[in-house]
Amino acid sequence: MRYVSGLPALNLGDRSVTPGDWHHSSMDWERPFMLDTSASPYGCWGIGDEPVPGHGPMPVANHIRACLDMIVLGCFGDVQGMREYFLANPATDGVVMRQVWKLRGSRNWPSIDAFMGREYSTRWLDYKQRQMQTNRGETV
């Protein structure tokens, strides 16, 4: 399934849990950034129907999923500050870390790990340490 993600998705959706982005008027709504769930490690997780300007209801990534998609794509500059600005809710930290941990076998893992260290600091280091202790003997 194709869905809206990235910065356009951060400018849509429910803002009651996460604020997303605030550059709605500068988005190219004629051709919003689209991805396909079949090419994602997350499948259909975090995607729901939302109104998209000029298109009506379409599948759209929620704010967490949009950030995760950009991390998977290596668009770290676009998602820099996500914890403080786009997500801005400590309750999302655990969800983000669990989903990012699923990427640890990817070839881009060193960059993803470094990005998460910059975004989440000791929270990420502590999370990784707990995961490694829990999964001793697991091959990655």
HURABEL-V246167 format. One record per residue. N is the residue number from 1. RES is the residue in one small letter. PSI is psi as a letter, one per 20 degrees, with the letter a starting at -180 (none if undefined). Layout:
# HURABEL-V246167
N	RES	PSI
N	RES	PSI
This chain:
# HURABEL-V246167
1	m	p
2	r	q
3	y	q
4	v	p
5	s	a
6	g	b
7	l	h
8	p	g
9	a	h
10	l	i
11	n	j
12	l	r
13	g	a
14	d	p
15	r	j
16	s	h
17	v	g
18	t	q
19	p	h
20	g	b
21	d	r
22	w	k
23	h	k
24	h	g
25	s	i
26	s	j
27	m	q
28	d	n
29	w	i
30	e	h
31	r	m
32	p	q
33	f	p
34	m	q
35	l	r
36	d	p
37	t	h
38	s	i
39	a	j
40	s	q
41	p	i
42	y	i
43	g	c
44	c	j
45	w	p
46	g	k
47	i	p
48	g	r
49	d	p
50	e	q
51	p	p
52	v	p
53	p	p
54	g	i
55	h	h
56	g	a
57	p	p
58	m	q
59	p	p
60	v	p
61	a	p
62	n	r
63	h	h
64	i	g
65	r	g
66	a	g
67	c	g
68	l	g
69	d	g
70	m	h
71	i	g
72	v	g
73	l	i
74	g	k
75	c	l
76	f	h
77	g	h
78	d	h
79	v	j
80	q	p
81	g	j
82	m	g
83	r	g
84	e	h
85	y	g
86	f	h
87	l	g
88	a	l
89	n	o
90	p	h
91	a	i
92	t	i
93	d	g
94	g	g
95	v	g
96	v	g
97	m	g
98	r	g
99	q	g
100	v	h
101	w	h
102	k	i
103	l	i
104	r	i
105	g	i
106	s	q
107	r	h
108	n	j
109	w	g
110	p	h
111	s	g
112	i	g
113	d	g
114	a	g
115	f	g
116	m	h
117	g	h
118	r	h
119	e	g
120	y	i
121	s	c
122	t	h
123	r	g
124	w	g
125	l	g
126	d	g
127	y	g
128	k	g
129	q	g
130	r	g
131	q	g
132	m	h
133	q	h
134	t	h
135	n	k
136	r	p
137	g	i
138	e	p
139	t	p
140	v	none
